[in-house]
Amino acid sequence: MKSSAARLGQQLLLACALTFLFNLSARADDSASLYKTKCAICHAADGSGNILMGKKLGAKDLRSEEVQKQTDAQLNDSITNGMNKKMPAYKGKLTDAQIKGLVSYIRELAKKK
């Protein structure tokens, strides 16, 4: 009886771990998709800002040291509240979880540089 309870506990733990891993992957995909629809128009798909609209607005290279040295809270604030009347505020348009996902995605862009 004790072994069947332990086995059930192990199975539940494994199921929870697999669910967590699949959700992380789905959130990463969601963040990439969200970046492409909300950010890439100015910051380019690779984060460089090296596209017509990005150049016109002076969009920062999200992979740059200047951006990457900012804390997650600072990046979160920039996305939430916008910047210099050029970058729109996403407060109320994106959830806190979506903004947090974008911050993580921006960190990943620097690794791909």
N, C-alpha and C positions, 0 to 999 in steps of 0.2 A: 504494500500500500504506500509506504513511504517512497519507494523508488518510482512508482507511477506518478506521484505528486511532483517529485523532483523532475521527472521526464516532462511532465506537462509544463512545469515552470521553465525548463530549458527551451521547450518549443515556443512558448509565449515570448520569451526573451529574444529568440531568434526571429520570430515574426515581427516584433517591435523594431529590431535592428534593421531588418530588411525594409520595412516600411519607411523608416527614417532615411536610409540610403536612397531609396527611390524618390522620396520627397525632396531631398537635397538636389538630386539630379534634375528633377522637374523644376525646382525653383531656379536653378542655374539656367535652364533653357528659357524659363519665363523672363529672367533678367536680361538675357541676350536678346530676346524678342522685343522686350520693352525698350531696351537701349536702341535697337534698330528703328523702332517706331517713334521714339520721343527725342533721342539724342543725336543719332547718326546724321541727321539732316544738317547739323552745324558742326558736329565734332568728327564726322566721317566714321565709317564702319570700324576703322582701326584705332579711332580715338585721336588721330593726329590733328584734326581740324583742317587738314589740307584738301579742302573742297571749296567750291565757289562761295557758298553761303558762309562757311567757316572763315574764309579769308575776309569776306566782306564785313563780318561782325567782329573779327578779331578773336574768334573762339580759341581757347587755350588747348594745347596738346595735352590731353588727359594722361598721357604716358610720361609726361615730363616730370623732372624732379620737383619742380615748383608745385605741381598738383599732387604728386604722390607723397610729398612730405607732409601734406595736410593730414590732420587727424580724421578719423571716420566722422566724428561729430561736425567738423568743419565742412566736409564734403556733403554730409547730410543736410546741413544748414543751407549750403549753396543750392542744392537741388530743391529743397523745401521752399525757400524764400526767393530764389532767383538771384541774379547778379547784374548790377549796373544797368538795369532796364533793358538789357539786351537778351539775357537769358530769362525765360519765363519762370515764374514760381509754380511749383507743382503741388503746393499745399492744397489739400482738398480734392486734387485731381488724381493723386496716387496715394496708396496706403503707406503707412510707416514701413510695413514689410517690403513693399515694392521699392521704396527709396533705399532701404537698407540693402536690398538685392542689387540695386544699381551701383551703390558704393562698392560692394564686393566685385561687381563686374568691372568697374573702373580700375580696381586694383589688379585684376587679371589682365587687362589690356597692357599694362606696363610690363608684364611678364612675357608677353608675346612680341614685344618690340624688337 
